[in-house]
């Protein structure tokens, strides 16, 4: 797997790859100039470096001192923030394996792994109806970015978000500087199945 800087360079140099990432998993490295991360911080003082946005005011940050690989934090547009991977490569691999990863978190029943698995079955069926060539698109990203998809992406995502230190609050001056909540939403998939 490539280190974080190499992945970012490859995405920047390959618009066909970055465009597919933007459309499939809402990870946009091309339009980050349109968002700001300057007011974002962690209460621990660990550095945050804006690396991508999601097109809906959500932002992705590398966390901590510069290193070949850094944890990745996602701050959504609704006041939730948390870790989504131990490196950029692992974050992207999980997102590519679970293109509906944000919905999975939103319908996790407060972070319940079984609820996430139930939601994944329903959400994946819906995703495949909307994107019949999903396997081919995923294969293009895996090959183009040299990703290693996790054996159990739902578990990997769940574990990644659980690595978020609940005492290390994400805040953003643009949002009044109040602590943001978890990425785990309280709803379950039944809310969509009605």
Secondary structure, DSSP 8 states (H G I E B T S, - for coil): ---HHHHHHHHHH-HHHHHHHHHHH--BSSSGGGS--TTEEETT---EEEEEE-SSS-EEEEESS--SS-EEEEE-TTSBEEEEESSHHHHHHHHHHTTTHHHHHHTSTTT-HHHHHHHHHHHHHHHHHH-TTHHHHHHHHHHHHT----TTHHHHHHHHHHTS-TTS-EEEGGGTT---B-S--S--THHHH-
